Amino acid sequence: MFSFDGRALVALSVALLVWASSFPATRIALAAFPPGHLALARYCLATLALLIYCMLVRAPLPRRADVPALALTGLLCGTLYQLGFNYGMRTVSSGPAAVLVDTVPLFAALLGFFFLRERLGVWAVAGIVLGFLGSALIAAGESGVAGFAVEPGAGYLLLSSLAFSVGSVVQKPLLVRLPAIPVTAYYFVAATLGLCSFAPGLGASIAAASSSANWALLYLALFPGALSFALWSYALARLPVTQVSSTLYLVPLFTFPIAWVWMGEVPAALSFVGGAIALAGVLLVQLKGR
């Protein structure tokens, strides 16, 4: 059954707002870093920050029985998700990318229903479909008919969405036994280890990158990386997977003011219509889904 948890919803809101800012920051960083180097450097810095926090608060260590699930979560939510996202963002424009990334709620709802036995009522299904329709309209409004095409990198983004959805389902039982931030820190360790094959040449990439690219890397590591994933885990521990994942439809709404202020991009009229539909879909899941 879906529930209302004010703190979890606030945590989700902050996570989504910061994730929305990761799109322009990723494009800045990818101008200087290969996708593999960017993913490894980002996770090294984010993992270090999370582990320092765990040491300061004396967070509990995982049980030996938890290690396989943590490793699998790190591989899915970290290694595969980040590589798919970085490689996809090199060639896919923002409109189609938004639609592909927003398949996460669809995957997550089905996986939560089959593997976690979460109830999936008519209102929840309607809200998820409505949110996806709104996301597609936003993407069409921002890209235009000519720009809304499936580029070769679309498969990477679809893979990243599927990996993140499966990883969220694998992660949820861990959050019953461990706090959210330690779970995030421990699976980030696994994700970083999974990216170590990209270590050769990383130092040279960092040295050759511009200051703006390195600042973008640091921002991606600490905020869309460590902070947002920890807040996501916090919310996932308290709410059903379907309810949490449906809020990802709000990310394009948060990107509007960011793109407006940062890059001077004025949203198209169709994007406002899509945003209203996406918001209605999320509200339908959060309220009527209960």
C-alpha positions in Angstrom: 0.0 0.0 0.0 1.2 3.5 -0.8 1.8 5.8 2.1 2.5 9.5 2.9 5.8 10.3 4.5 6.6 14.0 4.6 10.3 13.6 5.2 10.7 11.0 2.5 8.9 13.3 0.0 11.1 16.3 0.9 14.2 14.1 0.5 12.9 13.0 -2.9 12.2 16.6 -3.9 15.8 17.7 -3.1 17.2 14.6 -4.9 15.2 15.3 -8.0 16.1 19.0 -8.1 19.8 18.2 -7.9 19.5 15.4 -10.5 17.9 17.9 -12.8 21.0 20.1 -12.6 23.2 17.1 -13.6 22.2 17.2 -17.2 24.0 20.5 -18.1 26.8 19.6 -15.7 27.4 16.3 -17.4 27.5 17.9 -20.8 30.2 20.4 -19.6 32.2 17.5 -18.1 31.9 15.3 -21.2 33.5 18.0 -23.3 36.7 17.2 -21.5 36.4 13.7 -20.1 35.7 10.3 -21.9 32.6 8.7 -20.4 34.5 6.0 -18.6 36.9 8.5 -17.0 34.1 10.7 -15.9 32.1 7.9 -14.3 35.2 6.5 -12.4 36.3 10.0 -11.2 32.8 10.9 -10.1 32.3 7.7 -8.1 35.7 7.8 -6.5 35.0 11.3 -5.1 31.4 10.5 -4.2 32.4 7.2 -2.5 35.2 8.9 -0.5 32.7 11.6 0.8 30.2 9.0 1.8 32.7 6.8 3.6 34.1 9.7 5.5 30.6 10.5 6.7 30.1 6.8 7.7 33.3 6.9 9.7 32.3 10.1 11.5 28.9 8.8 12.6 30.2 5.3 13.2 27.7 3.7 10.8 27.1 0.0 11.1 29.0 -2.3 8.8 27.0 -4.7 6.5 26.6 -8.3 7.3 28.4 -10.9 5.2 25.0 -12.0 3.9 24.4 -8.4 2.6 27.5 -8.2 0.5 26.1 -9.9 -2.7 23.1 -7.6 -2.7 25.2 -4.6 -2.2 27.6 -5.6 -4.9 24.7 -6.2 -7.4 23.1 -2.9 -6.5 26.5 -1.1 -7.1 26.9 -2.9 -10.4 23.3 -1.9 -11.5 22.7 1.5 -9.9 26.3 2.6 -10.2 28.5 1.0 -12.8 25.9 0.1 -15.6 23.7 3.1 -14.9 26.4 5.7 -15.0 28.2 4.2 -18.0 25.0 4.0 -20.0 24.0 7.5 -19.0 27.4 9.0 -19.9 27.7 7.2 -23.3 24.1 8.0 -24.2 24.4 11.7 -23.4 27.3 12.0 -25.9 25.0 11.5 -28.9 21.4 11.7 -27.7 19.7 15.1 -27.5 17.9 16.2 -24.4 14.4 15.5 -25.7 14.7 11.8 -26.5 17.1 11.4 -23.6 14.4 12.6 -21.2 11.9 10.1 -22.5 14.4 7.2 -22.3 15.5 8.0 -18.8 11.8 8.4 -17.8 11.2 4.7 -18.5 12.5 4.0 -15.0 9.1 4.3 -13.3 7.6 1.9 -15.9 10.3 -0.7 -15.3 10.3 -0.1 -11.5 6.6 -0.5 -11.1 6.5 -3.8 -12.9 9.6 -5.1 -11.0 8.1 -4.0 -7.7 4.9 -5.7 -8.5 6.5 -9.1 -9.4 9.4 -9.3 -7.0 8.4 -7.1 -4.0 4.7 -7.9 -4.2 3.8 -4.2 -4.1 0.2 -3.5 -4.9 -0.2 -1.8 -8.2 -3.8 -0.5 -8.5 -5.6 1.1 -11.4 -4.9 4.7 -10.2 -1.1 3.9 -9.9 -0.9 2.5 -13.4 -2.9 5.4 -14.8 -0.6 7.9 -13.0 2.6 6.2 -14.3 1.3 6.1 -17.9 0.1 9.8 -17.6 3.5 10.8 -16.3 5.3 9.1 -19.2 3.0 10.8 -21.7 3.7 14.2 -20.1 7.5 13.5 -20.2 7.2 12.6 -23.9 5.4 15.9 -24.6 8.1 17.9 -22.7 10.7 16.1 -24.8 8.8 16.9 -28.1 8.4 20.5 -27.1 12.1 21.0 -26.3 13.4 19.1 -29.3 10.9 19.9 -32.0 9.7 17.4 -34.5 12.9 17.5 -36.4 15.1 17.0 -33.4 13.0 14.2 -31.8 14.8 11.3 -33.4 16.3 8.1 -31.9 20.1 8.5 -32.1 22.5 5.5 -31.9 23.2 6.1 -28.2 19.6 5.6 -27.3 20.2 2.0 -26.4 22.7 3.1 -23.7 20.2 5.3 -22.0 17.5 2.5 -22.1 20.1 0.1 -20.6 20.9 2.6 -17.8 17.2 3.1 -17.0 16.6 -0.7 -16.8 19.7 -1.2 -14.7 18.7 1.6 -12.2 15.2 0.1 -12.0 16.4 -3.4 -11.2 19.0 -2.0 -8.8 16.4 -0.1 -6.8 14.4 -3.3 -6.3 17.5 -5.2 -5.2 18.5 -2.4 -2.9 15.1 -2.0 -1.0 15.4 -5.1 1.2 18.8 -3.9 2.4 17.2 -0.7 3.7 15.2 -2.7 6.2 18.4 -3.6 8.0 20.8 -0.7 7.3 20.4 3.1 7.3 20.2 4.7 3.8 23.5 6.5 3.8 25.7 3.5 4.7 23.8 1.4 2.1 24.6 4.1 -0.5 28.2 4.2 0.6 28.8 0.5 0.5 27.2 0.0 -2.9 29.1 3.0 -4.2 32.3 1.1 -3.3 31.1 -1.8 -5.5 30.2 0.6 -8.3 33.7 2.2 -8.1 35.4 -1.2 -8.2 33.3 -2.0 -11.3 34.6 1.1 -13.0 38.3 0.5 -12.3 39.0 -0.8 -15.8 38.8 2.8 -16.9 41.6 3.9 -14.5 44.4 4.1 -17.2 44.8 7.6 -18.4 42.4 9.1 -15.8 45.1 11.3 -14.2 46.1 12.7 -17.6 42.4 13.5 -18.4 42.0 15.4 -15.1 45.2 17.3 -15.7 44.2 18.2 -19.3 40.6 19.2 -18.4 39.6 22.8 -18.1 38.8 24.3 -14.7 35.1 24.4 -15.6 35.1 20.7 -16.5 36.8 19.8 -13.2 34.4 21.9 -11.2 31.6 20.2 -13.0 33.1 16.8 -12.1 33.4 17.8 -8.4 29.8 19.0 -8.4 28.5 15.8 -10.1 30.3 13.7 -7.5 29.2 15.5 -4.4 25.6 16.6 -5.2 24.0 14.6 -8.0 26.2 11.7 -6.9 26.6 11.3 -3.1 23.8 13.5 -1.9 21.1 12.6 -4.3 21.6 8.9 -4.2 21.7 8.9 -0.4 18.4 10.9 -0.4 16.9 8.4 -2.9 17.9 5.5 -0.7 16.3 7.3 2.3 13.0 7.7 0.5 13.2 4.2 -0.9 13.5 2.8 2.6 10.2 4.4 3.6 8.0 4.3 0.5 7.1 1.7 -2.2 9.4 1.5 -5.2 6.5 2.5 -7.6 5.7 5.6 -5.5 9.3 6.7 -5.3 10.2 6.0 -8.9 7.1 7.9 -10.2 8.5 11.2 -8.9 11.3 11.0 -11.6 8.7 12.4 -13.9 9.2 15.7 -12.1 12.9 16.0 -13.2 12.0 17.8 -16.5 9.9 20.3 -14.5 12.9 21.1 -12.4 15.1 21.5 -15.5 12.9 24.4 -16.8 14.1 27.1 -14.3 17.7 25.7 -14.4 17.9 25.8 -18.2 16.2 29.2 -18.2 18.6 30.8 -15.7 21.8 28.9 -16.6 21.5 28.6 -20.4 18.8 31.2 -21.3 16.6 28.5 -22.8 12.9 29.4 -22.7 10.6 26.4 -22.5 8.3 25.8 -25.4 4.5 26.0 -25.0 4.1 22.2 -25.5 6.6 21.7 -22.7 4.3 23.5 -20.3 1.4 21.3 -21.3 3.6 18.2 -20.9 4.8 19.4 -17.5 1.2 19.8 -16.3 0.3 16.3 -17.5 3.4 14.8 -15.9 2.7 16.6 -12.6 -0.9 15.3 -12.7 0.4 11.8 -13.2 2.8 12.0 -10.2 0.0 13.5 -8.0 -2.3 10.6 -9.1 0.3 8.0 -8.0 1.1 9.8 -4.7 -2.5 10.6 -3.7 -5.0 8.2 -5.4 -2.4 5.4 -5.4 -2.9 5.2 -1.6 
